[in-house]
Amino acid sequence: MENNMIVALDIGTSKVLCLVGEVGIDGTIDIIGIGSHASRGLKKGVVVNIESTVSSIQRAVEEAELMAGCKIHSVTVGIAGSHINSMNSHGIVAVRDREVTEYDLERVIDAAKAVPIPADQKILHVLPQEYEIDGSEGIKEPLGMSGVRLEAKVHLVTGSVNAAQNIEKCVRRCGLEVDNLVLEQLASSYSVLTEDEKELGVCMVDIGGGTSDISIFTGGSIRHTAVIPIAGDQVTNDIAMALRTPTQHAEDIKVKYACALAQLASAGETVKVPGVGDRPARDLSRQSLAEVVEPRYEELFTLIQAELRRSGFEDLVAAGVVLTGGTSKMEGAVELAEEIFHMPVRLATPHGARGMEDILDSPIYATGIGLLQYARHDHVVAAEETTVGVNEVVNRPQVSVLERMKAWFQSNF
């Protein structure tokens, strides 16, 4: 794989998506390969069958390799599921030379993440929100600023060690390395939210097949993340049960004809519902179908609203709610959400990547394109580090273990 190639792997409950992007000199991403395959080994975002998951990943990766004309060696992978937890934390350190250096930033972030977490959880992300120097709040870039006390506020995201290991195991079984494991709603926020929305305050909801992932931003930083284990699969199950039709037919009916708001569906329109076994197909009005689907969407949006209230940020999301993910595409979903949230709601398609817009202009690809943007950031940082001149590397101050211990004693005693 060439040096300027980045690859995203979105292992979802309903599909596995592999995207290959080429990073231009100006940092733009050109998508040159797409591979997608039905996901067969996950439930609510968590691996429940390793063999099936490996097979789905292999198919998607092979398809992407064929289209891009390259061999994939490493990928940036998304992680989701009810095992994800998050909290806000903060750390304080003394500034060593009265000017904030990279070393001070490392120390303050280490201090902020030194919180007790359960033994079966591991930290996935430490996301800085803002810094404070000697009481001056709201600093985004403290490097080089003068002061004696540095404080960092961060958002910590933790996930199950076993769930993360199982995803990595599946990817490695396909002969690939994991560059990064990224929280899926964080990835989606890269591709669907604008800087203005993050600044003003926004709640993003990525409704997939197995989980609905929430992230809340205010003041330009992430403040809260949560996962609700209700999404598209529950809607499909409701249709299968209510209409007494096999699950694969229920999925087709949902995608083609379902509506999340019964008053928008016309009673005159009919849908052919295949029977189970040898039973004949029958006709059903589209409005009757909407009456099956609407309560489930109503329940989901009510749970999201309860989570928004619980987070304490309900009154701070002035930009409203942004829906994305495959299950958010349904007709009437935005209108029903506005009725329940009593705030503006928009359906977001991903942006920030060029090429194949006719295919990728859909909420289904929000996480995949977001993962590419996350990988692009890492790619740019790595490229900057490798292009640093020899003199700069030689002249960079090396901090010995002794000096670090001395600094620690000075700042703690």
N, C-alpha and C positions, 0 to 999 in steps of 0.2 A: 504494500500500500504506500502511495506517495506521501511525502511529508506534509503536504497541504490538504490532505484528506481527513475528514472527521466523520465518524459514524455514530448514529443514535439507534438504540434498541429499546422500543417501548413494548414491554411484555405486559399486556393487559389481560383482563379476564375473558374478553370476547375475541381479541385479535393480537397477533404479534406483528409489530411494524418495524422494519429496518430502513433507515434513510441514510444515504451516502451523500455528503456535501463536500464541496471544494471551496476552500477559503481563499479569496482573492487578496491581492496586495493591500487593497483598501479595507479589508476585513469583511467584505460581503460574502454571503454564503450562496453558492450555486448548487442546487440539488441535481445530482447526476444519476442517482439510482434509488429506486423504491422497491421494497419487497414486503408483501403482506400475506399472512396466513392465519386461518382460524386458530384460536388458542384453545388447546384441549386439556391443559393440565393445571389450570388455576381456578381458585374459588375465592371470590371477594378480594382479589389482588394478591393472594398468597399461593405459593406452589403447593399443590396437593398430589401431583403425580409427576415425578421427575422425567420419566421416559417420554411421556406425551409432550411435556414442555420442551424438552431437548429437540424432539422431532419438529415441533412448530417453529422453534427458533431457527433450526437448520434450513427449513424450507424458505422462510422469510429472508434469511441471509443469502442463500444461494440465488434467489430471485434478484436481490439487490446487487449482488456481485456481477451477475449476468448483464444487468442493465447498465451498470457503471463501468464494466470492463476492467475490474480490478479485483485483487484478493484482499479480503478484510481480515485484519489480525487482532484489532482491539476495538472496543465499543464503550460508549457512555450509556449506562442502563438506568431506566426509571424504576423506582420502588414505591409501592403504595400498600394499603391494607389497614385493617383496624388496629394492628399492633403499633402503628405510628403514634408517638406522643410528642408534645412540644411544651416548652415553658420559656418564660422570659427570665433572664438572669443578669447580674452585673458584677463587675470586678473593679478593684481599685489598686493602683500601684504608685509608688513614688517615682518621679521622673529622675533618671540618673544624672544627666549633665544639664539639667534645666532646659533641655530642648528635646522634644519627642523624636525618638529614633525608631527604626524598624524593630529593634530589640525590645523597646518599651511596649510597642503595639503587641508583639508576641506575648510578652509577660502579662499584659492586661487581659488579653483574650484567654490565656491559660487560667488566669485567676477567675474569669467570668464562667469558664466551663467546669471549674472545680466544684461541682454540686453533686450530692449523692444521687445516683441513678440505680435502678434495680440491676441485679447481676445478669439478668437475661436480656438486658437492653444495651445498645451501644449508640454513641453519638454519631449521627449521620451528617449533620450540618451545624456549624456555629456561624450564625448570620449577624454581623454587626448592625446595630440599628443607629446608634449615635454615640459620640464621645463627649466627655466633659473635662475641661482643664481648669483647675482651681475655681470650680463653681460656675464657669461659663458653659452653658448648655447648648445642645443642638449642633455640635461640631461634627461634620461628616468626614473631613480629611485632616486629622490632627498632626500628620507628619511634618516635622520642622517647626512646629509652634513652641513657644516658650511657656514654661510652667513648672510647678513642683509636684502636682498631684494629677494623675490621669485616671479617669473613670470610663469604663466602657459598658454600654447596655447592649445585650445580645439576645437573639432568639435561638434557643437550642432545640434541635429536632432529633429525637431518638427513635430507634426502631428495634424490633426483635433481632437478636443476634442470629437465631436459627433461620428466620425468614430471609435475612440478608445473605446468609451462607448458602441457603438453598438456591437462591437466584444466581449467585456467583458460581455455584457448582454446575447448574444447568448451562450457563454461558461457557464455562471452561470445558464442559463435556463436548461442546461444539468446536473446540480448538481455538477459542477466542480468549483474549485477556479483557478484564474489566478495568477501564481507565478510571471510571467514577461511578458511584451509586448515587443517584440524584432523586430527591423527593419529587414525585410526579407533579403535584400542584405547584411546586416551586418552578419546575421546568415550564409548565403551561403558562405561568404568569409572565415568563420571559417573552413568550410569543403572542400573547393576546392583550396584555395591559399596556396602556400608554403611561409615560412618566407623569402626565398631569393627573391621571386617575390615581396613581400611587401616592402622589403628593396630597391630593384632596381627600383621599380616603375611599377605599373600594373593597368590596367583598367578591372574590372570584370563586365560582363553583364549577368544578370540572366533573360533569356527570358521565361516568363511563358505563361499562357493562356490570361490574361487580361492586364498585364503590363510588361514592360522590365525595370528591376531595375539595376542601375549603381552604382558602388562604385570605387573610385580611391584611391590607396595607393601609397605613396612615403616615403622613409626614415623609413619604418616599421610602419607608422601610416596612419590612414584613413584621407583623405584630402577633399574629395568631394563625395556627394551622390546625385542622381537624379532619377526621375521616368519618363519613356516615356509611354504614354497610347496606345502604339501599340504593339501587340504581336500575339500569335497563333490564337486567336479568329478572328482577322482581316483576316488572311490567309484563315481560314475555310470559312469565309463569302465570300471572293473573289472567292473561288472555287465553292461555292454554287451558286453564282450569274452568274459566267461565264459559268458554265457547266449546269446550270438550274437543279440542283439536291437538294433534301432536306438537311438541315444542318447536320443531324446525318450521312448521307451517305458521305457528303463532308468531315467531320472529319475523317471517316474511310479511304477515298481515300488519304487524306493528310498524315495520319500516315503510310499507307502501301506503297504508290507509289510516293508521291511528291518529287521533287528535287528542291533545291534553285538555281541551276545554270543550265540553259537550255542546255549548251554545254556538260554537263555530262550525260544527259538523252538520251537514245537511241530512235530514231524515230520508230524503228521496234517493240518496246515493246508496247502492248496496255493495256488499263485499261477499265474495264466494268463500265459504269456510269449509275446508276439507274435513271429512269425518275421520274417526279412529277405526282402524281395521278395514272391514269391507263396507262400513256405513257410507251412504251417499253424501256428497257435499250439499250444503244448504246455503241459502241467502240470508244475510243479516244486514240491517241498516247501519250506515256509518255512525249514526248518532248513538245507537246501542253499543257499538264498539267503544266510542268515546266515553260512555257512561261507565265502562269497565276500567278504562285507563285513568280517567280524571282523579278518582279517589287516591290512587297510588302516587301521582304527581303532587297532589295536595298534601299527602302525608309527608313526602320527601321535603317539599318547600317549608312545611311547618317545622320539621326537625331542623332544617338549616336556619330558620329564623330563631328557633330556641337556642341553637349553638351561637348565633350572632349575639343574642342577648346575654348568654352566659359568659361570652368573651369580654363583655364590657365595652365593646367598640360600636354598638348599634347606632349610637347618635353621632359617630365620627365618620361614617362612610357616606360622605356627601355626594360622591360620584355614583352611588347606588350599587347594584349587583351586576356582575358580568357572568353570563352563562357560557360554558364551552363544553367540549366532549360530545361524543356521538349521540347520547341520549337527550341532549339539550336541543337537538335539531327539530324535534317533533313540532308540528303545527300546533299553535295554541300554548306552548310551554312558556313563552315570554309573557303573553297576556295573563296567564294564570299566576305566574310569579309576581307580576306587578300588583295583582289583586291581593296577594298574600303579604308581600313585603311592604306595600305602600311606599315604594320608592322606585326611581327609574331602573329599568332592567334592559340590558342589551345582549344579543346573541353575538359572540365574537368568533371570527375566523382567524387563523394564525397569520402573522406577518413577520418580516425579517429574513426571508429567504427567497431567492429568485429561482425560476425554472419550474416547469410543470405546474404552473398556477391553476390550470384548468382542473387538475386532479386534486391538488393540495389545498384548494380554497374551500376547506370544510372544517368544522369544529373537531372532526374525528382526528385530525392530524396536529392538534394544538400541542399535545405532549411531545410528540416526535420532533416537531420543529423547535420547540423549546429546549429539548435535550441537545439538539445541534447547536443552538445559541450558547448554551452552557459550555459545551465542548469547545466552541470557538474561543470563548474567553480563556479557557485553560491553554488552548493552542497558542494564542497570542502571547500569554504570559511566558510559556515555555520558549517560544521563539525569541522573546526579548532577552531571556536569561542566556540563551546560547549565543546571542550576538553581542553580548557585553565584551568589550575589548579586554585583552590580557592585562593591561595596566590597571584597568578598573578592578579586575578580580584580585590582583595582587595587592592593590591599595585598600581594598575593603577591610575594615577592622575586624580581626578575628577575636572572638570573645572566648577566652580560655575557661575551663571548668572552674578554676580557682577564682577567677574574676566574677563569674556568675554567682558562685557561693558567697563571695564577699558582698556583691550587690544585693543578694537576697537578705543577708544578715543586716545590711545597712537599712534596707527598706522595711524589715520586720521587727527590728529591735531598737 
